[in-house]
Protein backbone atom coordinates (compact mmCIF):
# COMPACT_ATOMS: atom_id res chain seq x y z
CA UNK A 1 0.00 0.00 0.00
CA UNK A 2 1.39 3.41 -0.99
CA UNK A 3 1.93 5.92 1.77
CA UNK A 4 0.61 9.37 0.95
CA UNK A 5 2.03 12.39 2.75
CA UNK A 6 -0.36 15.14 3.77
CA UNK A 7 -0.29 18.22 1.54
CA UNK A 8 1.52 21.20 3.06
CA UNK A 9 1.44 24.42 1.02
CA UNK A 10 4.58 25.64 2.84
CA UNK A 11 6.57 23.03 0.91
CA UNK A 12 5.80 24.92 -2.32
CA UNK A 13 6.35 28.49 -1.16
CA UNK A 14 9.98 28.53 -2.16
CA UNK A 15 10.52 31.78 -4.09
CA UNK A 16 9.32 35.39 -4.05
CA UNK A 17 7.21 35.06 -7.21
CA UNK A 18 5.22 32.11 -5.86
CA UNK A 19 4.90 33.78 -2.47
CA UNK A 20 3.70 37.10 -3.93
CA UNK A 21 1.11 35.35 -6.12
CA UNK A 22 -0.09 33.27 -3.17
CA UNK A 23 -0.45 36.33 -0.92
CA UNK A 24 -2.14 38.35 -3.69
CA UNK A 25 -4.70 35.61 -4.17
CA UNK A 26 -5.32 35.46 -0.42
CA UNK A 27 -5.88 39.23 -0.33
CA UNK A 28 -8.74 38.84 -2.82
CA UNK A 29 -10.76 36.87 -0.28
CA UNK A 30 -13.01 39.09 1.87
CA UNK A 31 -12.22 36.99 4.97
CA UNK A 32 -9.15 38.56 6.65
CA UNK A 33 -8.33 35.21 8.26
CA UNK A 34 -7.52 33.84 4.80
CA UNK A 35 -4.75 36.43 4.36
CA UNK A 36 -3.39 35.78 7.86
CA UNK A 37 -3.39 32.04 7.15
CA UNK A 38 -1.46 32.69 3.94
CA UNK A 39 1.10 34.84 5.78
CA UNK A 40 1.37 32.11 8.44
CA UNK A 41 2.02 29.50 5.73
CA UNK A 42 4.72 31.66 4.16
CA UNK A 43 6.21 32.26 7.61
CA UNK A 44 6.39 28.51 8.19
CA UNK A 45 8.04 28.07 4.80
CA UNK A 46 10.65 30.70 5.64
CA UNK A 47 11.05 29.74 9.29
CA UNK A 48 9.10 31.42 12.06
CA UNK A 49 12.15 32.23 14.16
CA UNK A 50 13.99 33.83 11.24
CA UNK A 51 10.94 35.82 10.17
CA UNK A 52 10.34 37.08 13.71
CA UNK A 53 13.94 38.25 13.85
CA UNK A 54 13.78 39.97 10.45
CA UNK A 55 10.48 41.66 11.35
CA UNK A 56 11.78 42.82 14.71
CA UNK A 57 9.18 40.82 16.61
CA UNK A 58 9.42 38.26 19.36
CA UNK A 59 8.73 34.72 18.21
CA UNK A 60 5.72 34.43 20.55
CA UNK A 61 4.37 37.76 19.27
CA UNK A 62 4.62 36.44 15.71
CA UNK A 63 2.69 33.28 16.57
CA UNK A 64 0.04 35.37 18.35
CA UNK A 65 -0.27 37.83 15.43
CA UNK A 66 -0.74 34.98 12.95
CA UNK A 67 -3.06 32.79 15.01
CA UNK A 68 -6.56 32.14 13.64
CA UNK A 69 -8.90 35.00 14.52
CA UNK A 70 -6.05 37.36 15.42
CA UNK A 71 -6.39 41.04 14.70
CA UNK A 72 -2.76 42.12 14.23
CA UNK A 73 -1.91 45.80 14.10
CA UNK A 74 -1.35 47.33 10.70
CA UNK A 75 2.29 48.11 11.49
CA UNK A 76 2.85 44.47 12.47
CA UNK A 77 1.46 43.30 9.12
CA UNK A 78 3.71 45.77 7.28
CA UNK A 79 6.77 44.52 9.18
CA UNK A 80 5.91 40.93 8.32
CA UNK A 81 5.31 41.68 4.64
CA UNK A 82 8.62 43.55 4.41
CA UNK A 83 10.44 40.69 6.17
CA UNK A 84 8.93 38.25 3.68
CA UNK A 85 10.46 40.24 0.83
CA UNK A 86 7.19 41.25 -0.86
CA UNK A 87 5.21 44.46 -1.20
CA UNK A 88 1.48 45.07 -1.13
CA UNK A 89 0.01 47.50 -3.64
CA UNK A 90 -3.42 48.77 -4.57
CA UNK A 91 -4.91 48.47 -8.03
CA UNK A 92 -8.25 49.73 -9.36
CA UNK A 93 -11.15 47.36 -8.78
CA UNK A 94 -12.47 45.80 -11.96
N, C-alpha and C positions, 0 to 999 in steps of 0.2 A: 504494500500500500504506500503510495506517495505521500510524503509529508509536505504540507503546504504551510508556508510561513504567513503570519498575518501581515496585511498591507500596512505600511507606515509611510505616509507622505514625506516625512522628514528624510527618508532615504533618497528621495529624488530632488530635493531642494539643494542642489549642489553648485549653482552658479547664479550670478546676479540677474541674468536675463530671466531664468526660470522663476527665481524668487520675486522679481518685480511683477511678472505676469500673474503669478499666484496671488500676490497681495492686491494687485489691481482688480482681479476678479472678485476677491473677497470684499473689497470696498463697494462693489456694485450691489451687494446684498443689503437690504434695509436693516437687517438684524446686526447691531454692533458686536454681538458676541461672535459672529462669523469672522469678522476682521481680527478680533483678539485671538481667536483660535488659530487663525492663519499666522499671526505674528508669533504665537506660542510654538507652532510647528516649525517655523523658520528658526526660532531661538533654539529649539531642540536640535535642529540640523547643524547649527553653528556652534552649539555648546552654551548652555545657560550661564555657566560661570564666566566664560569669556565675554559673552554679550553683556552681562551685568557690569563687568569691569569696563568695557568699552563705552557703555552708556553712563557710567558714573553712578551706578545704583548698587545697593547691596543685593546679594543673591536672593535673600528672602523677599526683599521688596519687589524684585523682578517676578518671582513666582506669584506673589500676591497680586501684582498689577495685571498679570496674564491669566489669572484663575477665572473659570467660568463665572459670569455674572459680575465681574469686577467693573469698576468705573474709574479707570486710571485717569490721572490729570493729563491735560493736553500736552504740557511740557514733558511729561514722562513718555508719552507716545512719540513725540518728536525726537527725544533722545534715543529711543529704541530704534526708530526708523533710520536715523543717522548712523547708529552703530551697526545696523544691518547692511549699510552701504547702498541704500535706495533713497529715492526722494518721492514725495507725494506731490501731485500737481492737479489743478482743477482744469477741466475742459467743459465747453458748453454742452448742456444736456441736449440730446437728440430728440 
